[in-house]
């Protein structure tokens, strides 16, 4: 059931660096049921999804993805923190957050992608700074699967010109203040 060209299962990361080019699999890198800190991830020219994280608790300091045939960065069923992420030329979503995920980021930069950020299915995100250019949809929040509910996308600083879509069960907070 592992779908990556490079797979990690039940792994512990400690300041790990990952580089991948020309991944011709469903996921170039797939990390499942793992935890720890990843110092950097560099992925370019992914056939489909570039980085897929499932059922994990991970922190990534630096994430750089360029040219993905589908999603650049896809997370589900876990807790994820990103310090700096630069996602460019993502054919579908730059960042997809789904299936009861908690996602926090300090800075997300997206360029030339169909959808900047998609939050769905009981997931919650808090992003301090989000800058996107050349995207059709800046942010979407919705219930995708029947067994889940809506989603919440929180942003402290947001710079994106494009569409913002959410369903009746979901919320996009463009100027989130915790107070």
Protein Blocks (a to p, Z undefined) as FASTA:
>chain_A
ZZbfbdcehiacehiacddehiabfblbacehiadjdfbacdehifblfbdcehiacddf
bdcdehiabbfbdcehiacddfbdcdehifkbfbdceehiacddfbdcdehifblbdcee
hiacddfbacdehifblbdcddfbfklccdddddfbdcddddddddfkbccdfbgcfZZ
